[in-house]
């Protein structure tokens, strides 16, 4: 066991390719724990705080300093809440629906390339697998709406399935135009593998966002719109439109089951964001790898993970200092101070790794530094998308259903078809 | 981990792309799931339950394609059938009043005919298998590399390096046929376009 544990440490391929089940299991556990914690704590908190500030409110302030512990309190509340199954509901399907959504949302993480070797596996059909399995997520919503045996959930489910089918077409065509770009190499053979797509961008020295300038950008914008519709987020959140359908497909759900829906929704948001990052934003690559290269720039860019943790620590310290001088806030003050110290310690560790592994050799420190860099840049790009999701929600009013269908079929579909054809033509010409 | 498993892990790490261990077990498991859920599809009175069982069947068939070293077909099976067509099926079925349908007596009594027909089909399959056994390849699972499956399908369908592929013409005809079907459906449902 130790043998197979140590033998992988210098590997440059994913555990799936290396056939190393132990490390594959470790990766799966890290991803599952990481995504669950990020969704449950970080994104939940950021969304509530950001939405509150958009609307000139404070948001959660009471549980923990600046409401940092509010998500944990909520999770505890949801776990202790009574789990109600309506008497007229279809028991089995009602029970199974959130699980379908959660399975579909988490299964796609097996192929997401956080780095060239930081993925559970690299499939030949990576992007196809991701689109297919994430489209299974709608089955959870549809079955939930139907099994509740109630009007609003059923309408939510119907809306969701119609919306999903409409936007998947434009989404798929946008992805195909990016896949076409991967074939612009000496052999003329493209790839569907997620790692292969990022490698293609690396070889062509350009993110596909900027390839054939407006074309790649338009395809990206189409995907970015379709992915909001696909994950049922505002302004396309008609399946759960609270002003019309109470809570849409999850009206009858409560307690832990409801929180499974939330977990699945946010995990799916991160999954589709990572498709966008992989296809158009260069995946794990840091910004300007061609323009700013050399050992000095490498060192500067590898300091970024530490710097961002140092910045978080700085914010936490400022919060500690600015806490009102009243005995009521003493506990919060100590807690925030400890939190800041923990963040500062993480930043210190990251700095040490970045400096210890600055020589691009085969030492453990160097491979650690590389791995941290890859994962950091990938996660930063995902974080931008997650913030955009929140920003959209605060900014745009909800579409009406006929508008949604019109945008999907009459605007996005023709544009994405046109972009696909133009990409093919330009690709043949150059 | 005991030494036997450990050596198996190392062996798997050593020769990537060799036949995976436990293939028959996966095959029988997936086949059993496919058959059981297929039976559920025709025995459930509730149409939504049937549709969900059909999704399970389709997914396990996708798993069988994976076992045959055809990941592309498996991916397309998931994205087209399980993700696309079955969602539309459910969409339609949910608009039907299940309560009334499940209480209604079936007025067509054709199940004996169906039984005879399916038994005949089964007999045909068994007969074809028994007669043509010698025609089947000796090694049923060809040791293909799944790493280039998609590229192989592409060159069979679209050709390679300027040459027309083996199935290019048939493929284009089929896509044209589907386009005609789509346009026909649109024209039949929309009086005014």
Interface residues (C-beta under 8 A of the other chain):
Chain A: X1 X3 X4 X7 X17 X18 X19 X20 X21 X22 X90 X93 X123 X124 X125 X128 X129 X131 X132 X133 X135 X136 X138 X139 X142 X143 X145 X146 X154 X157 X158 X161 X162 X164 X165 X168 X188 X189 X191 X192
Chain B: X1 X6 X9 X10 X12 X13 X16 X46 X48 X49 X52 X55 X71 X72 X74 X75 X76 X78 X79 X82 X83 X84 X86 X87 X88 X90 X91 X94 X95 X146 X147 X148 X149 X150 X151 X161
